[in-house]
Amino acid sequence: MAGSTAVEVGGRSLTLSNLDKVLYPSGFTKAQVIDYYARVAPFALPHLANRALTFKRFPNGTDTNSNTLNFLQGIPTPGAINDVPEPATLGIAAIAAMLVARRRR
């Protein structure tokens, strides 16, 4: 699965790359993780609606260092994620928190 693959999800065109990249020591690939999320999304997303998100990223696999994304910094997001003002905490004037939006029908 070298290269990239174009897919359409919810009326949006996406380009997926590195689908054969192993993300977990057990051998799960990026393609398998995407497939899992696509299968559980109808059940999980209703419980996540309007809740703040934190993304813990492991760019080089789960057995390496991670980084955390708690708020948006000019990052374009799909329509399912909204950035909303959050009250000031710890002396920070304001940040944009990531919230899962309810799907508009």
C-alpha positions in Angstrom: 0.0 0.0 0.0 2.8 2.5 -0.8 1.9 6.0 -1.8 -1.4 7.6 -1.1 -5.1 6.7 -1.5 -7.9 9.1 -2.3 -11.2 8.4 -0.5 -14.5 10.2 0.0 -16.0 10.3 3.5 -19.2 12.1 4.4 -19.0 14.1 1.1 -15.4 15.1 1.7 -12.4 14.1 -0.3 -9.4 12.9 1.8 -6.0 11.7 0.8 -4.6 8.9 3.1 -1.0 8.1 3.0 1.4 5.6 4.6 -1.4 3.1 5.2 1.0 0.3 5.7 2.9 2.1 8.4 2.9 0.0 11.6 1.6 2.1 14.5 1.5 -0.3 17.4 4.1 -2.9 18.6 1.5 -5.6 18.0 1.7 -4.9 14.3 -1.5 -2.9 13.7 -1.1 -0.6 10.7 -2.5 2.8 10.0 -5.0 1.3 7.6 -6.3 -1.1 10.3 -6.6 1.7 12.8 -8.6 3.9 10.3 -10.8 0.9 9.6 -11.4 0.4 13.4 -12.3 4.1 13.9 -14.7 4.0 10.9 -16.5 0.9 12.3 -16.9 2.3 15.9 -17.6 5.9 14.9 -21.4 5.5 14.7 -21.4 4.2 18.3 -18.7 6.4 19.8 -19.4 9.8 18.3 -22.8 10.4 19.9 -21.0 10.0 23.3 -18.3 12.4 22.4 -20.6 15.2 21.0 -19.7 18.6 22.5 -16.9 17.3 24.6 -13.4 18.7 24.6 -10.8 16.5 22.8 -7.1 15.9 23.4 -5.2 14.1 20.7 -2.2 12.2 21.9 0.0 11.6 18.9 2.8 9.0 18.4 4.2 10.1 15.0 6.8 7.3 15.0 4.8 4.5 16.7 3.6 3.9 20.3 6.9 2.7 21.5 8.5 6.2 20.9 7.9 9.7 22.4 4.5 11.3 22.0 3.1 14.8 21.7 -0.2 16.1 22.8 -2.5 18.4 20.9 -5.1 20.1 23.2 -6.1 23.1 21.1 -6.0 24.3 17.6 -3.2 26.5 16.4 -4.4 27.5 12.9 -4.9 23.9 12.0 -7.7 23.3 9.4 -10.2 20.9 10.8 -13.1 18.8 9.3 -16.6 20.0 9.9 -17.0 17.4 12.6 -14.6 19.3 14.9 -15.3 22.9 16.0 -12.9 25.2 17.7 -14.6 27.2 20.4 -13.4 29.8 22.9 -12.5 28.4 26.3 -12.4 30.4 29.5 -9.0 31.6 30.5 -7.1 29.2 32.7 -3.6 29.3 34.1 -3.1 32.9 33.0 -3.8 32.1 29.3 -6.1 34.7 27.7 -8.0 32.2 25.6 -7.5 29.1 23.6 -9.6 27.3 20.9 -10.6 23.9 22.3 -11.5 21.1 20.0 -15.1 19.8 20.3 -16.8 17.1 18.5 -19.8 18.7 16.8 -23.2 17.0 16.5 -23.8 15.9 13.0 -26.2 18.2 11.2 -29.0 16.3 9.4 
